[in-house]
């Protein structure tokens, strides 16, 4: 059976489908009648089948019954005998019971017989929804997406299954297969002969010996990642291979794949015990968000009137903030004596406006000499943000007294101290602090402007 997209159908049918989709909520019976007729003449149009199923569910629901799945092993036999008739038989059942387990199994078996894995995947997706306690549905769905060469969909299906069935070996094997296949596609290793023979080739072996060197060419990095994926397939518990394939994808600028392989590596025996991998994963995901923000910001800058881009940028930034807060809070909870996590979490809370929580974390963080002055500075900023200027001044003065060298940190401390004095109306004291910065670095922020404005205001009228 050939897969048919809606756009390949007669324009008149496309209009009918669009009209039916609009009626899914208000008049699902009309949608069922229209879509059933179109599907009978175009059984390869998966999008129509999906819309039809939504309409059927809107009318009949998806309750599971005691006779569900009675087809059992007969589904394969029926599909083998006449797959087209089997598909129609399944649809006849769906017309009365859209969530029927046996009918979905029949549809999947028939679709695979007709070399239509996307349709089979649709049936397995339905099964994961109506019979989510059966791990086999998730396994079948992931493996079917692999057959369809839709490796991201396979990984999503396997991951969804692993959330419900942690540690399931079949699902983990599906993850490995999908990850390897996806990587080989990126490295242009598909349809190039036997992978093991490639590894044994002398020239290839010499090239692979150089895999630890810095890779600047993304194409080369992807090829090396593909070869590593083959090795991982043979040694699925070798953490060093996962580390190396992550490094190659980072070198190629493919953060999505780097994160995916890092997550797989964390499932290995040694990976489960290595907390540095978790930190690396958080860093990579954060970089992925930041990369998206940069691209969206450039898009908005080029066209400020692009409301969709503006909204997408705001959403991405909000998701980044939420992700960093969530992951860092988790690290603080699990590693309460690691003051680097508390320092990072305190600053994130400060930026999010959660001032009391921020102060609490930063007070812990200042116990570590490495983060002490920076934590005191951040606490002062939190007091300033909540208009507790006298408390802020105390913190800034404390940090200032402990910093002996006029470095960037001390300049920031003094600047914040001067700003707090300004907000309190203590202009003279503010200027004394700004002058201290000006004498060391007149180009720091807007200090030069503040100093010049102050002295201009002191000049008397010209006679």
C-alpha positions as CSV (number, residue, x, y, z in Angstrom):
1,X,0.0,0.0,0.0
2,X,1.4,3.4,-1.0
3,X,1.4,6.2,1.5
4,X,-0.6,9.1,0.3
5,X,-0.4,12.7,1.7
6,X,-3.4,14.9,1.9
7,X,-1.8,17.3,-0.5
8,X,-1.7,14.5,-3.1
9,X,-5.4,14.1,-3.1
10,X,-7.9,15.9,-5.4
11,X,-8.3,19.5,-4.2
12,X,-12.0,18.9,-3.8
13,X,-11.3,16.1,-1.4
14,X,-8.9,18.3,0.5
15,X,-11.6,20.9,1.0
16,X,-14.0,18.2,2.3
17,X,-11.3,16.9,4.7
18,X,-10.7,20.5,6.0
19,X,-14.4,21.0,6.5
20,X,-14.7,17.7,8.3
21,X,-11.8,18.6,10.6
22,X,-13.6,21.8,11.5
23,X,-16.6,19.8,12.5
24,X,-14.8,17.3,14.8
25,X,-16.0,19.0,18.0
26,X,-19.4,20.4,17.0
27,X,-20.6,17.7,14.6
28,X,-18.3,14.6,14.7
29,X,-21.0,12.4,13.0
30,X,-20.7,14.6,9.9
31,X,-16.9,14.2,10.1
32,X,-17.2,10.4,10.3
33,X,-19.4,10.2,7.3
34,X,-17.2,12.4,5.1
35,X,-13.9,10.9,6.2
36,X,-15.0,7.3,6.0
37,X,-16.0,7.8,2.4
38,X,-12.7,9.4,1.5
39,X,-10.6,6.8,3.4
40,X,-12.4,3.9,1.6
41,X,-11.2,5.3,-1.7
42,X,-7.8,6.4,-0.4
43,X,-6.7,3.8,2.2
44,X,-3.1,5.0,2.1
45,X,-3.9,8.5,3.5
46,X,-2.8,8.2,7.1
47,X,-3.8,11.7,8.0
48,X,-7.4,11.0,7.0
49,X,-7.4,7.8,9.1
50,X,-6.1,9.8,12.1
51,X,-8.9,12.4,11.7
52,X,-11.5,9.7,11.3
53,X,-10.3,8.0,14.5
54,X,-10.6,11.3,16.4
55,X,-14.1,11.8,15.2
56,X,-15.1,8.2,16.1
57,X,-13.7,8.7,19.6
58,X,-15.6,12.0,20.0
59,X,-18.8,10.0,19.4
60,X,-18.1,6.6,21.0
61,X,-15.3,7.2,23.4
62,X,-12.4,4.8,24.0
63,X,-13.6,2.6,26.8
64,X,-11.9,-0.8,27.1
65,X,-14.2,-3.8,27.1
66,X,-14.0,-7.3,28.4
67,X,-13.8,-8.8,24.9
68,X,-11.0,-6.5,23.7
69,X,-8.1,-8.3,22.0
70,X,-10.0,-11.5,21.3
71,X,-8.4,-11.6,17.8
72,X,-5.1,-12.4,19.5
73,X,-2.9,-14.6,17.3
74,X,-5.6,-14.7,14.6
75,X,-4.7,-11.1,13.7
76,X,-1.4,-12.2,12.1
77,X,-3.2,-15.0,10.3
78,X,-5.9,-12.7,8.9
79,X,-3.3,-10.1,7.9
80,X,-1.2,-12.7,6.2
81,X,-4.1,-14.1,4.2
82,X,-5.5,-10.8,2.9
83,X,-4.0,-7.6,4.4
84,X,-6.3,-5.2,2.6
85,X,-9.4,-7.1,3.7
86,X,-7.9,-7.2,7.2
87,X,-7.5,-3.4,7.3
88,X,-11.1,-3.0,6.2
89,X,-12.2,-5.5,8.9
90,X,-10.4,-3.5,11.5
91,X,-12.0,-0.3,10.4
92,X,-15.4,-2.0,10.6
93,X,-14.7,-2.7,14.3
94,X,-13.4,0.8,14.9
95,X,-16.7,2.2,13.5
96,X,-18.3,0.6,16.6
97,X,-15.4,0.7,19.0
98,X,-12.5,3.0,18.1
99,X,-10.3,1.9,20.9
100,X,-10.5,-1.9,20.2
101,X,-7.2,-3.6,21.1
102,X,-7.7,-6.6,18.7
103,X,-8.6,-4.4,15.8
104,X,-5.5,-2.2,16.3
105,X,-3.3,-5.4,16.4
106,X,-5.0,-6.5,13.2
107,X,-4.4,-3.1,11.6
108,X,-0.7,-3.1,12.6
109,X,-0.1,-6.6,11.3
110,X,-1.8,-5.9,8.0
111,X,0.1,-2.6,7.6
112,X,3.4,-4.3,8.1
113,X,2.5,-7.0,5.6
114,X,1.8,-4.2,3.1
115,X,5.2,-2.6,3.9
116,X,3.4,0.4,5.4
117,X,5.2,0.8,8.8
118,X,3.8,4.4,9.4
119,X,0.3,2.9,9.5
120,X,1.4,0.1,11.8
121,X,3.0,2.8,14.1
122,X,-0.3,4.6,14.2
123,X,-2.0,1.4,15.4
124,X,0.6,0.8,18.0
125,X,0.3,4.5,19.2
126,X,-3.4,3.8,19.7
127,X,-2.5,0.7,21.7
128,X,-0.1,2.6,24.0
129,X,-3.0,4.9,24.8
130,X,-5.8,2.5,25.4
131,X,-3.7,-0.3,27.0
132,X,-0.8,1.6,28.5
133,X,-0.1,-1.1,31.1
134,X,1.2,-3.5,28.4
135,X,4.9,-2.8,27.7
136,X,4.8,-4.8,24.5
137,X,2.9,-2.0,22.8
138,X,5.7,0.5,23.5
139,X,8.3,-2.0,22.3
140,X,6.3,-2.7,19.1
141,X,5.8,1.0,18.5
142,X,9.5,1.8,18.9
143,X,10.6,-1.0,16.7
144,X,8.1,-0.1,14.0
145,X,9.4,3.4,13.9
146,X,12.9,2.0,13.4
147,X,11.6,0.0,10.4
148,X,10.2,3.3,9.1
149,X,13.6,4.9,9.6
150,X,11.9,7.5,11.9
151,X,14.5,7.2,14.6
152,X,13.5,10.3,16.6
153,X,10.0,8.9,16.8
154,X,11.4,5.5,17.9
155,X,13.4,7.1,20.6
156,X,10.4,9.1,21.8
157,X,8.3,5.9,21.9
158,X,11.0,4.0,23.8
159,X,11.6,6.8,26.3
160,X,7.8,7.0,27.0
161,X,7.8,3.3,27.6
162,X,10.9,3.5,29.9
163,X,9.1,6.1,32.1
164,X,6.4,3.5,32.7
165,X,8.6,0.5,32.7
166,X,12.1,1.6,33.9
167,X,14.9,-0.8,33.1
168,X,13.0,-2.8,30.5
169,X,15.7,-4.6,28.4
170,X,13.7,-4.7,25.2
171,X,13.0,-1.0,25.3
172,X,16.6,-0.2,26.1
173,X,17.6,-2.4,23.1
174,X,15.2,-0.3,20.9
175,X,16.9,2.8,22.2
176,X,20.3,1.5,21.2
177,X,19.1,0.4,17.8
178,X,17.4,3.7,17.1
179,X,20.4,5.8,18.4
180,X,22.9,3.8,16.3
181,X,20.7,4.0,13.2
182,X,20.2,7.7,13.6
183,X,23.9,8.3,14.1
184,X,24.8,6.2,11.1
185,X,22.5,8.2,9.0
186,X,24.1,11.4,10.1
187,X,27.5,10.0,9.3
188,X,26.4,8.8,5.9
189,X,27.0,5.2,6.7
190,X,23.6,3.9,5.6
191,X,23.5,1.9,2.3
192,X,27.3,1.7,2.2
193,X,27.8,-2.0,2.8
194,X,28.6,-4.1,5.9
195,X,29.6,-1.9,8.9
196,X,32.0,-4.5,10.4
197,X,33.9,-4.8,7.1
198,X,34.3,-1.1,7.1
199,X,35.9,-1.2,10.5
200,X,38.3,-3.9,9.4
201,X,39.5,-2.0,6.4
202,X,43.1,-0.9,6.9
203,X,42.7,2.7,5.9
204,X,39.5,3.0,7.9
205,X,41.3,1.6,11.0
206,X,44.0,4.2,10.6
207,X,41.5,6.9,10.5
208,X,39.6,5.7,13.5
209,X,42.9,5.6,15.5
210,X,42.9,9.4,15.2
211,X,39.4,9.7,16.7
212,X,40.7,11.2,19.9
213,X,42.2,14.2,18.1
214,X,40.3,17.5,18.0
215,X,37.8,17.4,15.2
216,X,37.1,20.7,13.5
217,X,35.2,19.4,10.4
218,X,31.6,18.5,11.2
219,X,31.4,16.0,8.4
220,X,34.4,14.1,9.8
221,X,32.9,14.3,13.3
222,X,29.7,12.7,12.1
223,X,31.5,10.0,10.3
224,X,33.5,9.2,13.5
225,X,30.3,9.3,15.5
226,X,28.8,6.7,13.1
227,X,31.8,4.4,13.6
228,X,31.5,4.8,17.4
229,X,27.8,4.0,17.2
230,X,28.7,0.6,15.6
231,X,31.2,0.0,18.4
232,X,28.5,0.8,21.0
233,X,26.2,-1.7,19.4
234,X,28.8,-4.3,20.2
235,X,29.8,-2.9,23.6
236,X,26.6,-1.3,25.0
237,X,28.0,-0.9,28.5
238,X,31.3,0.8,27.5
239,X,31.0,4.3,29.0
240,X,34.2,5.6,27.3
241,X,32.5,5.0,23.9
242,X,29.6,7.1,25.0
243,X,31.8,9.9,26.2
244,X,33.7,9.9,22.9
245,X,30.5,9.9,20.7
246,X,29.2,12.8,22.8
247,X,32.4,14.7,22.2
248,X,32.2,14.1,18.4
249,X,28.6,15.4,18.3
250,X,29.6,18.5,20.3
251,X,32.4,19.1,17.8
252,X,29.9,18.8,15.0
253,X,27.6,21.3,16.6
254,X,24.8,18.7,17.0
255,X,23.7,19.3,20.6
256,X,20.5,17.3,20.2
257,X,22.4,14.1,19.4
258,X,25.1,14.9,22.0
259,X,22.4,15.1,24.7
260,X,20.7,11.9,23.5
261,X,23.9,9.8,23.6
262,X,24.9,11.3,26.9
263,X,21.5,10.2,28.3
264,X,22.1,6.7,27.0
265,X,25.6,6.7,28.5
266,X,24.1,7.6,31.9
267,X,22.1,4.3,31.7
268,X,25.3,2.2,31.7
269,X,26.6,0.6,34.9
270,X,29.4,3.2,35.4
271,X,27.2,6.0,34.0
272,X,24.7,5.6,36.8
273,X,27.5,6.3,39.3
274,X,29.0,9.3,37.6
275,X,27.5,12.6,38.7
276,X,29.7,14.5,36.3
277,X,27.6,13.2,33.4
278,X,24.5,14.8,34.9
279,X,26.2,18.1,35.1
280,X,27.4,17.8,31.5
281,X,23.8,16.9,30.4
282,X,22.5,20.0,32.2
283,X,25.2,22.1,30.5
284,X,24.4,20.8,27.0
285,X,20.7,21.2,27.4
286,X,21.3,24.8,28.6
287,X,23.5,25.4,25.6
288,X,20.8,24.1,23.4
289,X,18.3,26.6,24.9
290,X,20.8,29.4,24.6
291,X,21.6,28.6,21.0
292,X,17.9,28.7,20.2
293,X,17.6,32.0,22.0
294,X,20.4,33.5,20.0
295,X,18.9,32.5,16.7
296,X,15.5,33.8,17.7
297,X,16.9,37.1,19.0
298,X,18.7,37.6,15.7
299,X,15.4,36.9,13.9
300,X,13.5,39.4,16.1
301,X,16.2,42.0,15.6
302,X,16.0,41.6,11.9
303,X,12.2,41.9,12.0
304,X,10.8,43.3,15.3
305,X,7.3,43.1,13.9
306,X,7.5,39.3,13.7
307,X,5.0,38.5,16.6
308,X,5.5,34.8,16.2
309,X,9.3,35.0,16.6
310,X,8.9,37.4,19.6
311,X,6.5,35.0,21.3
312,X,8.8,32.0,20.5
313,X,11.8,33.8,22.0
314,X,9.9,34.6,25.2
315,X,8.7,31.0,25.5
316,X,12.2,29.6,24.9
317,X,13.7,32.0,27.5
318,X,11.0,31.1,30.0
319,X,11.6,27.4,29.4
320,X,15.3,27.9,29.9
321,X,14.8,29.7,33.2
322,X,12.4,27.0,34.4
323,X,14.8,24.2,33.4
324,X,17.8,25.7,35.1
325,X,15.8,26.4,38.3
326,X,14.4,22.8,38.3
327,X,17.7,21.0,37.6
328,X,19.7,23.2,40.0
329,X,17.1,22.8,42.8
330,X,17.4,19.0,42.3
331,X,21.2,19.1,42.5
332,X,21.0,21.2,45.7
333,X,18.5,18.7,47.2
334,X,20.8,15.7,46.4
335,X,24.1,17.4,47.2
336,X,23.4,19.9,50.0
337,X,27.0,20.3,50.9
338,X,28.1,21.3,47.4
339,X,28.2,25.1,47.7
340,X,28.8,25.6,44.0
341,X,25.2,24.3,43.4
342,X,23.8,26.5,46.1
343,X,25.7,29.5,44.7
344,X,24.3,28.9,41.2
345,X,20.8,28.2,42.5
346,X,20.8,31.4,44.6
347,X,21.7,33.5,41.6
348,X,19.0,31.9,39.5
349,X,16.5,32.6,42.2
350,X,17.7,36.2,42.4
351,X,17.2,36.6,38.7
352,X,13.8,35.1,39.0
353,X,12.8,37.6,41.7
354,X,12.5,34.9,44.4
355,X,14.5,37.0,46.8
356,X,14.0,35.4,50.2
357,X,14.8,31.9,48.8
358,X,17.8,33.4,47.0
359,X,19.2,35.0,50.2
360,X,18.9,31.7,52.0
361,X,20.9,29.7,49.4
362,X,23.5,32.4,49.1
363,X,24.0,32.5,52.8
364,X,24.9,28.8,52.6
365,X,27.1,29.4,49.6
366,X,29.2,32.1,51.3
367,X,30.5,29.4,53.7
368,X,32.8,28.3,50.9
369,X,35.8,30.8,50.5
370,X,35.6,30.4,46.7
371,X,32.1,31.8,46.6
372,X,32.1,34.0,49.6
373,X,32.5,37.6,48.2
374,X,30.4,36.8,45.1
375,X,27.6,35.4,47.4
376,X,27.7,38.5,49.7
377,X,27.5,40.7,46.5
378,X,24.4,38.7,45.4
379,X,22.8,39.0,48.8
380,X,23.3,42.7,48.7
381,X,21.6,42.8,45.3
382,X,18.6,40.9,46.7
383,X,18.3,43.4,49.5
384,X,18.5,46.3,47.0
385,X,15.8,44.6,44.9
386,X,13.5,44.5,48.0
387,X,14.3,48.1,48.9
388,X,16.2,47.1,52.0
389,X,19.0,49.6,51.1
390,X,20.6,49.8,54.6
391,X,21.0,46.0,54.7
392,X,22.3,46.1,51.1
393,X,24.9,48.7,52.1
394,X,26.1,46.5,54.9
395,X,26.6,43.6,52.6
396,X,28.4,45.6,49.9
397,X,30.7,47.2,52.5
398,X,31.5,43.7,53.9
399,X,32.4,42.4,50.5
400,X,34.4,45.5,49.7
401,X,36.5,45.2,52.8
402,X,37.4,41.6,52.0
403,X,38.5,42.3,48.4
404,X,42.0,43.7,48.4
405,X,42.5,44.0,44.6
406,X,40.5,46.3,42.4
407,X,39.4,43.5,40.0
408,X,36.1,43.2,38.2
409,X,34.4,41.7,41.2
410,X,35.4,44.6,43.5
411,X,34.4,47.2,40.9
412,X,31.0,45.6,40.7
413,X,30.7,45.5,44.5
414,X,31.6,49.2,44.7
415,X,29.2,50.1,41.9
416,X,26.3,48.4,43.6
417,X,27.3,50.1,46.9
418,X,27.2,53.5,45.2
419,X,23.9,52.7,43.5
420,X,22.4,51.8,46.8
421,X,23.6,55.1,48.3
422,X,22.0,56.9,45.3
423,X,18.7,55.2,46.0
424,X,18.9,56.3,49.6
425,X,19.5,59.9,48.5
426,X,23.1,59.9,49.9
427,X,24.6,61.4,46.8
428,X,27.9,62.5,48.4
429,X,28.7,59.0,49.6
430,X,27.6,57.5,46.3
431,X,30.0,59.8,44.4
432,X,32.9,58.8,46.7
433,X,32.4,55.2,45.7
434,X,32.0,56.0,42.0
435,X,35.2,58.1,42.2
436,X,37.0,55.0,43.5
437,X,36.1,53.1,40.4
438,X,36.7,56.1,38.1
439,X,40.3,56.4,39.4
440,X,41.0,52.7,38.6
441,X,38.9,52.3,35.4
442,X,37.1,55.3,33.9
443,X,35.5,53.1,31.2
444,X,33.6,50.9,33.7
445,X,29.9,51.0,32.9
446,X,28.5,54.5,33.1
447,X,30.8,55.7,35.8
448,X,32.5,58.4,33.7
449,X,29.1,59.8,32.8
450,X,28.0,59.9,36.4
451,X,31.2,61.6,37.5
452,X,30.9,64.3,34.7
453,X,27.3,64.9,35.5
454,X,28.0,65.4,39.2
455,X,30.8,67.9,38.6
456,X,28.8,69.7,36.0
457,X,26.0,70.2,38.6
458,X,28.6,71.7,41.0
459,X,29.7,74.5,38.6
460,X,28.4,77.9,39.4
461,X,26.7,80.2,36.8
462,X,29.1,81.7,34.3
463,X,29.5,85.5,34.8
